[in-house]
């Protein structure tokens, strides 16, 4: 089957992604998990639902938590081809502290400014237009657009989508400066509680100072930081890292503290997980306990998100690289990211994918923008990728 050229597809785009982006930026979709009382995704879900239905997608609204909808649009294929799922998050971080009106998209010097332009409403606009354009071409595999809630907090939207939908591959349109991201770090959270004995501040014979005991553990964490930095490296992501994020202890200044809890985060690379991290922590803690009979602890696991990595030879990776080369005349760089994304959840569900998105900057910052030329290039690349992969 012959497929349209990138030039042809660019000319046939069913909508202008820049105009769509303006409409998306105007909609307040701040995540209420990040900002208490924020609007959430309802209004932007309503808008994207209507847009996808207008472009002949079969739309499913998933909303296990009221007011936190995710939208999935499907353009069914004729059969015998591979299915492709686009993924993008509808939520943004706070509008507070933004320089200017965060909901008023402003175009200047080839850039569009506004909250969510870079992270990641430009990606939403690109995948919507790309999918709709590709759906007007013959395609054997299903084209799926998953626009999810809650990525900026707990990724509940992608988790809910994966309970109902699957695909042969995925593209997550996070901003990557037009590089192709095929690996990123994960993370694991832990609470370490050091136990002491409460007593009046005048009775050292009765009290055990949990905060002072915790100091030995913090020194061990510092040593672990240096050990990790000098240890085996991933070819792209380098090494994992660890830091103490929060510390809580004591009741009042005149008493020995009975407990001190340290909350920490360990960023992980492929091959590391919560089990390996817990073993690292217990090695430090047990070593202290072996030399100090008054030292005792409890370790509690928190949230874990696994690292993400796919092979450069994965069919979706090669398909997008070829489409990008045909569209732009250059092969995008393959690289990793230090932060975590929903790509890891998709891979855990058996859907290999990649991250590919626009150039710009200012994610979570006082000024946020994207390069409009980049938005058009990314949309064309994604369109060509969809046509090629689904056939």
LINFENZI-V439938 format. One record per residue. RES is the residue in one small letter. PHI is phi as a letter, one per 20 degrees, with the letter a starting at -180 (* if undefined). NEAR is the number of other C-alpha atoms within 10 Angstrom. D_CENTER is the distance of its C-alpha to the mean C-alpha in Angstrom with 2 decimals. Layout:
res=[RES	RES]
phi=[PHI	PHI]
near=[NEAR	NEAR]
d_center=[D_CENTER	D_CENTER]
This chain:
res=[x	x	x	x	x	x	x	x	x	x	x	x	x	x	x	x	x	x	x	x	x	x	x	x	x	x	x	x	x	x	x	x	x	x	x	x	x	x	x	x	x	x	x	x	x	x	x	x	x	x	x	x	x	x	x	x	x	x	x	x	x	x	x	x	x	x	x	x	x	x	x	x	x	x	x	x	x	x	x	x	x	x	x	x	x	x	x	x	x	x	x	x	x	x	x	x	x	x	x	x	x	x	x	x	x	x	x	x	x	x	x	x	x	x	x	x	x	x	x	x	x	x	x	x	x	x	x	x	x	x	x	x	x	x	x	x	x	x	x	x	x	x	x	x	x	x	x	x	x	x	x	x	x	x	x	x	x	x	x	x	x	x	x	x	x	x	x	x	x	x	x	x	x	x	x	x	x	x	x	x	x	x	x	x	x	x	x	x	x	x	x	x	x	x	x	x	x	x	x	x	x	x	x	x	x	x	x	x	x	x	x	x	x	x	x	x	x	x	x	x	x	x	x	x	x	x	x	x	x	x	x	x	x	x	x	x	x	x	x	x	x	x	x	x	x	x	x	x	x	x	x	x	x	x	x	x	x	x	x	x	x	x	x	x	x	x	x	x	x	x	x	x	x	x	x	x	x	x	x	x	x	x	x	x	x	x	x	x	x	x	x	x	x	x	x	x	x	x	x	x	x	x	x	x	x	x	x	x	x	x	x	x	x	x	x	x	x	x	x	x	x	x	x	x	x	x	x	x	x	x	x	x	x	x	x	x	x	x	x	x	x	x	x	x	x	x	x	x	x	x	x	x	x	x	x	x	x	x	x	x	x	x	x	x	x	x	x	x	x	x	x	x	x	x	x	x	x	x	x	x	x	x	x	x	x	x	x	x	x	x	x]
phi=[*	f	c	f	f	f	f	f	f	f	f	e	g	f	b	e	f	f	f	f	g	g	f	f	f	f	e	f	c	f	f	f	f	e	c	g	n	f	f	m	d	g	f	f	f	f	f	f	f	f	f	f	f	f	d	m	e	e	d	d	d	d	b	f	d	g	n	c	f	d	d	c	d	c	d	f	e	e	o	n	d	e	e	c	d	e	c	b	d	e	e	c	e	f	e	f	n	f	e	o	e	f	d	d	f	d	d	b	l	m	d	d	d	q	f	n	g	e	c	b	f	f	f	f	f	f	f	f	f	f	f	f	f	f	f	e	e	g	b	e	e	f	d	c	d	d	d	d	e	m	f	f	c	c	l	f	f	f	f	f	g	f	f	c	c	b	a	f	a	b	c	d	e	f	f	c	m	m	e	d	e	c	b	b	f	d	b	c	d	c	d	d	d	e	e	c	c	f	a	f	f	e	c	f	f	d	e	c	e	f	f	f	f	f	g	f	f	f	f	f	f	f	f	f	g	f	f	f	f	e	e	g	d	f	f	d	e	m	d	f	b	b	b	e	e	b	c	c	a	n	d	a	f	e	c	f	f	e	b	b	d	d	e	c	c	d	e	d	d	g	o	d	b	f	f	f	f	f	f	f	f	f	f	f	f	f	f	f	f	f	d	c	f	e	e	b	b	c	d	c	f	d	f	c	c	f	f	c	a	c	f	f	e	g	g	f	f	f	f	f	g	f	f	f	f	f	e	d	n	c	e	f	f	e	b	d	c	f	e	e	c	f	g	f	f	f	f	g	e	n	d	f	b	b	d	b	a	e	e	r	a	n	g	m	d	f	c	c	b	c	e	f	f	f	g	f	f	f	f	f	f	f	f	f	g	f	g	f	f	f	d]
near=[7	7	14	15	14	21	12	12	22	20	10	14	20	18	15	14	24	18	10	19	23	22	17	25	24	17	19	23	26	24	24	21	15	17	14	11	10	16	18	25	26	20	17	24	25	14	13	22	22	14	16	22	13	11	19	15	22	15	19	15	15	18	16	12	10	8	15	21	26	28	24	26	26	22	23	16	18	12	13	12	16	19	24	27	26	26	27	27	27	34	30	28	22	22	22	10	12	16	13	14	15	23	21	15	20	15	16	11	7	10	17	21	26	28	35	33	33	27	29	24	28	37	30	29	27	30	31	29	24	29	32	27	24	26	25	15	13	15	26	18	23	24	26	28	27	28	28	27	33	25	21	19	14	14	16	19	25	23	18	18	23	17	9	10	12	17	20	19	23	25	27	24	27	26	25	20	19	24	20	23	27	23	29	25	25	24	23	22	21	21	19	21	22	25	22	23	15	19	18	14	15	11	12	12	8	12	18	21	25	26	23	14	21	26	13	15	19	15	12	17	20	14	12	18	17	12	12	15	14	10	12	11	13	12	9	15	17	16	19	22	17	21	15	16	11	11	15	12	18	17	12	9	9	11	18	26	24	19	22	22	21	20	18	18	20	22	24	29	25	17	9	18	19	21	10	11	20	17	11	13	17	15	13	18	23	14	12	18	14	11	9	11	8	15	20	18	19	12	16	11	14	13	11	17	19	24	26	28	20	16	14	17	9	14	15	23	25	15	18	25	22	19	26	25	13	16	21	14	10	12	17	18	12	16	17	21	16	18	13	18	23	23	27	24	19	26	19	13	15	14	19	25	30	28	26	24	31	29	20	24	19	17	18	17	15	16	17	22	25	27	22	21	13	19	25	19	20	28	28	30	28	31	27	30	27	32	28	22	23	23	21]
d_center=[35.66	35.40	32.26	32.20	31.65	28.79	31.40	32.53	29.10	28.34	31.64	30.93	27.61	28.08	26.72	25.92	22.15	23.05	25.09	22.47	19.97	22.69	23.02	19.34	19.34	22.52	20.96	19.80	16.57	15.69	13.91	16.87	14.98	14.44	17.87	20.61	22.38	20.00	20.37	17.34	16.67	20.23	21.69	19.03	18.96	22.74	22.70	20.41	22.41	25.61	24.45	23.44	26.67	28.65	27.40	28.54	25.35	25.81	23.42	22.37	21.13	19.42	19.87	20.52	19.90	22.20	20.78	17.18	17.55	15.43	17.40	18.04	20.59	22.50	25.06	27.02	28.39	32.02	31.37	31.31	28.16	24.59	21.99	18.81	15.82	13.76	10.46	9.38	8.75	12.05	11.55	11.93	12.86	16.60	19.37	21.55	22.55	21.70	24.53	26.29	25.49	21.71	22.47	25.01	23.68	25.89	26.71	28.34	29.06	26.85	23.78	22.37	21.50	19.94	17.11	14.09	15.78	13.33	10.07	10.34	13.68	15.17	12.79	13.90	17.45	17.38	16.35	18.76	21.58	21.03	21.02	23.99	25.88	25.42	26.53	29.83	30.53	31.77	28.96	29.56	26.05	24.07	21.60	18.85	16.64	14.06	13.12	11.27	11.62	9.98	6.19	7.28	9.31	9.51	7.82	11.52	11.52	10.08	12.24	15.12	14.91	15.14	18.26	19.97	18.82	18.44	18.88	20.01	16.98	13.79	12.43	8.97	10.20	7.75	10.53	11.90	15.47	16.66	16.02	14.79	12.07	13.07	11.97	9.73	10.51	10.13	11.77	14.69	16.36	20.16	23.06	26.27	29.35	32.51	35.64	38.78	41.82	42.43	45.78	47.63	47.06	50.71	50.50	48.78	50.84	48.84	45.35	42.51	40.01	36.50	34.98	37.24	36.43	32.69	33.47	34.31	30.93	29.22	31.46	30.36	26.68	27.72	29.52	26.57	24.48	27.22	27.56	23.94	24.19	27.38	26.33	25.22	22.56	20.03	21.18	18.00	15.98	19.28	19.37	17.47	18.32	19.23	20.09	21.87	20.05	22.68	26.32	28.61	32.25	35.77	37.64	40.14	41.68	44.88	43.43	42.06	38.42	38.02	34.29	31.57	27.93	25.36	21.66	19.73	16.43	16.56	13.90	14.70	15.33	16.39	19.52	18.56	17.63	18.73	22.26	22.67	21.36	23.77	26.53	25.99	26.22	29.24	30.99	30.94	31.95	34.63	36.12	36.61	38.03	40.47	42.04	41.92	43.35	42.11	38.44	36.43	32.81	30.38	26.89	24.32	20.96	18.01	14.46	13.38	10.21	11.60	11.19	10.72	13.72	15.86	19.27	20.13	22.78	20.60	22.20	19.20	18.63	22.33	22.61	20.12	21.73	25.10	24.18	22.87	26.06	28.23	26.68	26.39	28.84	26.50	24.23	20.69	19.76	17.83	15.69	12.87	10.30	10.78	7.37	5.03	2.35	4.59	7.02	8.42	9.47	11.04	12.81	14.07	15.51	17.32	15.53	15.12	13.00	11.79	9.83	12.45	12.87	15.18	16.81	17.08	15.96	15.85	12.31	13.20	16.69	20.14	20.27	17.63	18.62	18.30	21.05	22.70	24.13	20.76	19.63	22.76	22.38	18.88	20.17	23.19	21.44	19.24	22.45	24.40	21.82	21.93	25.73	26.10	23.75	24.95	28.52]
